Amino acid sequence: MKDKDENQLKEELDGIIDKIKKAQVGAADKTIEDVCGDMSDIPKIPLRTKKILKGHLSKVTAVHYCGDNRHLVSGSLDGKLIIWDTWTGNKVRIIPLQSSWVMTASYSPSGNFVACGGMDNMCTVYDVNTRDSTGTAKIRREMMGFEGFLSCCRFLDDNKLITGSADMKIMLWDLESGVKDAEYNGHAGDVISMSLHPDKTSFVTGSVDRSIKNSLSSCLGHFQYAPFVFFVITDTSVSAPII
C-alpha cells in the first residue's frame, strides 16, 4: 500500500513538473535553440595559465578584478580578503574579516575600495588606502538590514554600490551617507549572481527562481538556478550556464 501511494505521488509530481516546464516554454519569447541555431561554431580559444595565486588557507569563494586590470581582490572562508598584483603574483594587502563566511567581493573601478559580505547578512566596504589603529584597511561603511545572506555586490563608482541578497532584493547604496538610494524587486527566490553593463547604466541578476532580470526586462528559459550572469561586451546580451 505504501509503495502504491509513493508511486501515485511520484506520478502527480512528474505531472506538475511537466506543466511547469510547458508554462515556462509558453512564457518565453525565444528559446536558446531559436537564438543560437544559426550561429557558426565558436572557435577554440587557446588558454594558458599566467599566474597561480597562492595564499588562502580555505576555499576561495569570490574574486574580482580592479579597473586597472592588474590588481585583484579575493575572498575566502579563511576569513581573509587578499589584494593581489596579478602581474607579479605578490600579495599587496591582507584584510582580516569580521566573519569568515564571505560569499562575494568587489573591487571599485578606481582601486580605492573593496567590498565584501556573505552569511553575516551585511556588506562591508574597506578603504584600501587608509589604515586603522590595528594597521589593517579602514572600514569605510557597513550596510546592514539584509534579511538574507549577501550573495553579490558591485561598485558603480567610489560612491555607489549595488547589492543582491537572499531576501530577493537588489539594492543601490550611497556610500557617502550609508543610505539605500533604491530597491529593486522582481525575483521570486534568492538573488545569487549579478553583472554590470560596461557603461554602468544597467545590470542583470540571476536567481534560484531560474530567471535573469535586468533593469528593462526579464529572461526566462533556464530549468535550474542561474549561478552566473554576465554581459557580452559587443551588445546587451546576457548569458548564464545551465547546470
Residue pairs with C-beta under 8 A, 6 or more apart in sequence:
21 223
24 210
24 220
24 221
24 223
25 31
27 220
28 220
28 221
30 221
31 221
32 221
50 86
51 86
51 87
51 89
52 89
53 72
53 74
53 82
53 84
53 86
53 89
55 82
55 91
55 94
56 74
56 76
56 78
56 80
56 82
57 76
57 78
57 80
58 76
58 77
58 78
58 100
59 76
59 77
60 74
60 75
60 76
61 75
61 76
61 77
61 102
61 103
61 104
61 118
62 73
62 74
62 75
62 102
62 103
62 104
62 105
62 116
63 72
63 73
63 74
63 75
63 105
64 72
64 73
64 105
64 106
64 107
65 71
65 72
65 86
65 107
66 72
66 73
66 107
66 108
66 109
66 111
67 107
67 108
67 109
67 110
67 111
68 111
70 85
70 86
70 87
71 83
71 84
71 85
71 86
71 92
71 107
71 111
72 83
72 84
72 86
72 107
73 81
73 82
73 83
73 84
73 105
73 106
73 107
73 114
73 116
74 81
74 82
74 84
74 105
75 81
75 97
75 102
75 103
75 104
75 105
75 116
75 118
76 82
76 102
77 100
77 101
77 102
78 100
79 96
79 97
79 99
79 100
79 102
80 94
80 95
80 96
80 97
81 94
81 95
81 97
81 102
81 105
81 114
81 116
81 126
82 91
82 93
82 94
82 95
83 91
83 92
83 93
83 94
83 95
83 107
83 114
83 128
84 90
84 91
84 92
85 91
85 92
93 128
93 137
95 114
95 126
95 128
95 136
95 137
96 136
97 116
97 124
98 120
98 124
99 118
99 119
99 120
101 118
101 119
101 120
101 149
102 116
102 117
102 118
103 117
103 118
103 119
103 149
103 150
103 151
104 116
104 117
104 118
104 150
104 151
104 152
104 153
105 114
105 115
105 116
105 153
106 114
106 115
106 116
106 153
106 154
106 155
106 161
107 113
107 114
107 155
108 114
108 115
108 155
108 157
108 158
109 155
109 157
110 157
110 158
111 128
112 127
112 128
112 129
112 158
113 125
113 126
113 127
113 128
113 140
113 155
113 158
113 175
114 125
114 126
114 128
114 137
115 123
115 124
115 125
115 126
115 153
115 155
115 161
116 123
116 124
116 126
116 153
117 123
117 124
117 146
117 149
117 150
117 153
117 163
118 149
118 150
119 149
120 149
120 150
121 144
121 146
121 147
121 148
121 149
121 150
121 165
122 142
122 143
122 144
122 146
122 150
123 142
123 143
123 146
123 150
123 153
123 161
123 163
123 173
124 139
124 141
124 142
124 143
125 139
125 140
125 141
125 142
125 143
125 161
125 175
126 137
126 138
126 139
126 140
127 137
127 138
127 139
127 140
128 137
130 137
130 138
131 137
131 138
132 138
132 139
140 175
141 175
141 178
142 178
143 161
143 163
143 171
143 173
143 178
143 180
145 180
146 163
146 165
146 166
146 167
146 169
147 165
147 166
147 167
147 169
148 165
148 166
148 167
148 168
148 190
149 165
149 166
150 163
150 164
150 165
150 166
151 164
151 165
151 166
151 190
151 191
151 192
151 193
152 163
152 164
152 191
152 192
152 193
152 194
152 205
153 161
153 162
153 163
153 164
153 194
154 161
154 162
154 194
154 195
154 196
154 203
155 161
156 162
156 172
156 196
156 200
157 200
158 175
159 174
159 175
159 176
160 172
160 173
160 174
160 175
160 181
161 172
161 173
161 175
162 170
162 171
162 172
162 173
162 194
162 196
162 203
163 170
163 171
163 173
164 170
164 191
164 192
164 193
164 194
164 205
165 171
165 190
165 191
166 190
166 191
166 192
168 185
168 187
168 188
168 189
168 190
168 191
168 207
169 183
169 184
169 185
169 191
170 183
170 184
170 185
170 187
170 191
170 194
170 203
170 205
171 180
171 182
171 183
171 184
172 180
172 181
172 182
172 183
172 184
173 179
173 180
173 181
174 180
174 181
184 215
186 213
186 218
187 205
187 207
187 209
187 211
187 213
188 207
188 209
188 211
189 207
189 208
189 209
189 210
189 225
190 207
190 208
191 205
191 206
191 207
192 206
192 207
192 208
192 225
192 226
192 227
193 205
193 206
193 207
193 226
193 227
193 228
193 229
193 240
194 203
194 204
194 205
194 206
194 229
195 203
195 204
195 229
195 230
195 231
195 238
196 202
196 203
196 231
197 203
197 204
197 231
197 236
198 231
198 233
202 214
202 215
202 216
202 236
203 214
203 215
204 212
204 213
204 214
204 229
204 230
204 231
204 238
205 212
205 213
205 214
205 229
206 212
206 225
206 226
206 227
206 228
206 229
206 240
207 213
207 225
207 226
208 225
209 225
210 220
210 222
210 223
210 224
210 225
210 226
211 218
211 219
211 220
211 222
211 226
212 218
212 219
212 222
212 226
212 229
212 238
212 240
213 219
214 238
219 238
222 240
222 242
223 242
224 242
224 243
226 240
226 241
227 240
227 241
227 243
228 240
228 241
229 238
229 239
229 240
230 238
230 239
230 240
231 237
231 238
232 238
232 239
